[in-house]
Amino acid sequence: MTTTKLGTTDIDVSQVCLGTWAIGGWLWGGSDDSQCIATIRAALDQGITFIDTAAVYGFGHSESLVGLAWKGHVARDQVVLATKAGLQWSDDGKVTRNCTRERLLQEIDDSLQRLQTDYIDLYQIHWPDPLVPIEETAEVMAGLLSSGKIRAIGVSNYDPEQMDRFRSVAPLHSVQPPYNLFERQIDADVRPYAQQHDLAILAYGAICRGLLSGKMKAEPTFEGDDIRQYDPKFKAPRYAAYLDAVAKLDAFAQERFQRGVLELAVRWVIDQGAIALWGARHPQQLDRVQQVFGWSLSEADRDEMATIVNDTITDPVGPEFMAPPARK
């Protein structure tokens, strides 16, 4: 497992980060707590020292499981804990954005308690809140940094203009956008901005909600509140085109590198200069992590992969459907 620095900080993180949205169960059809804890510990045992969660994942449940999993399994300085704030939820499960000072100050204390720690390594704003000035949000985050409750500041789903405003008030160390072989919108703006300003890029959805795992069936079934029921990529006729692209990418990976499409997709994210979030909720979903390392993609390889995707998927769609609404 190779490591990198988290932006301009001195924090070492693994280039694969365990994503724990599904572990919270919410929007993923539920989860099994014992399996989730075993998954987090399996990740740590494999050298994944970086774990990303959020208060909203399972409405606190994912953070609680992360806290239970690392505590007593590794020393605190052997795990880098990242979480996110700025979303609120109602009793009926409706989620809206809330980056008010009061909300953020309450969330940090709740997250510290659930994660069973007295500091958070990377604290991130989950989504920009159009009802709160970005400068006000940044000021709160700067205060948390100076108090020692957090070691680094990140934002998620911000564009360059919003990051400029944030950086005018507080230091910024990372940005977390959706990024994978099928969702490359950040190549136009966020990725070059991050590279220019030495921000770490945490690519969420690196496996595109399972599409790039190579295990999706022609007629998938999703249980409960699984978000993929609402994802346009999983609906006809687009879904067939995406599966076709996955098959072609898998053949390319097998022929060129003796790897599968899963390893190819994660390797691509890393070679684009990002940290890849690998979502899992069963230990066996991490079995192929080590096969991502020890090789790399050339520029010609990446060009050929882009041609496969662009020629096969003629009606692409992005991840916009996941954006939570603002408060009324």
C-alpha positions, 0 to 999 in steps of 0.5 A: 500500500503506497501513501501520500501526504494530505495536501500541504499537511504532514499527514500521511494517508494511504492512496486508497481510502475506505469509504463508509457511506454504505456501512451506514446503511442509509441509501444502500438498503441497510447493512450488517453491523458485525460485517461492517466492523469486520470490513473496517478492521480488514481495511486497516489490516491491509494497510488502508490507514485512511477512513472517510465517513460522514455524520449523515451516513446512517444518521450517525451510525457509520461514524459510530461503527468506525469508532467501534472498529478502530478502537482497540484494533489499532493505536489512534496514530495508526488511523487517519479519520476523516468525516463530514458535516453540514447536512441535517436530517429530520425524523422522517429521514429528509436531508437538507444542507445546513452549514450554520455556525450552530450546526457545525459546532454541534456536529463536531462534538457529536462526531468526536463522541461517535468516533471515540476520539478527541480530534478528527484528522480531516474535517470536511464540509459535505455540501455548500449551503446556499443560505450561509455565506461560504466565508462564515462556514470557513471561519468556523472551520478555521476556529476548529483547526486552531482549537486542535479539534481537527488537524486539516480542513476539507470541502466536498462538492465545491467548485473553484469559485467556492473554494476561492471564497473559502480559502480567503478566510481559512486554510484548505487542504483537500477537496472531495468530488465525485470522480471515476472513469464514467464521471470525469466532470472535474477534469474541466475545473476542480482537478486543475484547481486542486493541483494548482493549489496543492489540495488533495483530491479525495475521489468519491465514487471511484467504483461508480456505485459498484458499476466498475466492480465488474460484478453487476448483473444485466438485471440488478435488484436493489433492496430497500432505499438503495440509491442505485434505484434512482441513479440514471446509469442503472436505468434502461437503455443507459445501463446496457451501454455502461455494462458494455463499457465495463466489459470492454474495460475488463478485457483491456485490463486482462490483456494489458495488465492481467488485472480486472476492471475493478483494479483498473478503475481504482488505478486510473483514479490514483494515476490521475493524481487523486486518492481513491475512495473504495466503498465496502461493507463486507471484508471480501470486497477488499480482497483485491486492494493489493492488486491496485499497486505495483503497476501504473497506467501510461498516458497512452493507456489512459487515452485508450480507456477514454476512447473505450468509454466515449465510443461505448457510452453515447448518452452519458449522465453525471452524478447530479442526482445525488445532490441534497436540497437546500433548506426552505 
